[in-house]
Amino acid sequence: MLLVPATHEEIAALAYQYWLEEGQPEGRHDIHWQRAYMALLHAPETGAAEAPANTQTDVSLIGGVGPKIKALLAAEGITSLAQIAAMDAAAVAALDEKLGLKGRSAREDWLAQARELVAGAAPRAKTDKARA
């Protein structure tokens, strides 16, 4: 099934990661944008794009994601911040329900946190700032 990325921010977050991977070159924004769009367009049904190489993979930098939830996410194939950032709200809600998290992902705003982290922001939790 082909999915159209839900928001401009999802494409921008992934394009930013591609730009970082390439060493922040000038004049390649269109290439990164198209690559991100295509990655999200052809993502699995969960809405998660395949993470670019060298992307920060520690999903536990998201406040509320500890070792147990990190393992649950990995079992579902979610191993990077870029994958979560590329999801839409419905996909995150479906994942939350599947994992039995009782709305935790929405309460702790995983989607916004993942997008912030992918865009280069520091983690929200003080303890995670030292790890990032």
C-alpha positions, 0 to 999 in steps of 0.5 A, spaced: 500 500 500 502 506 498 501 512 503 502 519 502 506 523 507 501 526 512 505 532 513 510 537 511 514 536 517 514 529 516 518 530 509 522 535 512 524 531 518 527 526 514 530 530 509 534 534 514 537 527 516 539 526 509 542 533 509 546 531 515 548 524 513 551 528 507 555 533 511 550 539 510 552 540 503 549 546 499 544 546 493 542 539 494 535 540 498 531 538 492 534 532 492 534 530 500 526 533 499 525 528 494 528 522 497 525 523 503 518 524 500 519 517 496 521 514 502 515 516 506 511 514 500 513 507 500 513 506 507 510 500 510 503 500 512 505 503 519 507 509 516 514 508 518 519 510 513 526 506 513 531 510 517 537 513 513 544 511 515 547 514 521 540 516 524 540 517 531 537 510 533 536 511 540 528 511 541 529 511 548 531 519 548 523 520 547 521 521 554 517 515 557 520 510 552 524 506 557 528 499 556 521 495 556 518 500 551 524 500 547 524 493 546 516 492 544 518 498 539 524 494 536 519 487 536 515 491 531 520 494 527 521 501 530 528 502 531 529 509 530 527 516 531 526 517 524 521 512 523 517 515 529 518 522 526 515 519 519 509 516 522 502 520 522 498 521 529 493 515 526 499 510 526 502 512 532 495 511 536 495 504 532 502 502 535 500 504 542 494 500 542 497 494 539 502 495 544 497 496 550 500 502 552 493 505 553 494 512 550 501 513 553 504 515 546 499 521 546 500 523 553 507 523 552 507 526 545 512 521 542 511 524 535 513 531 537 518 529 541 521 524 535 520 530 530 524 535 535 530 530 536 530 528 528 531 535 527 536 536 532 533 539 538 536 536 545 531 531 548 526 534 553 528 530 559 535 532 563 537 525 564 537 524 556 540 531 554 547 528 557 546 521 553 544 525 546 
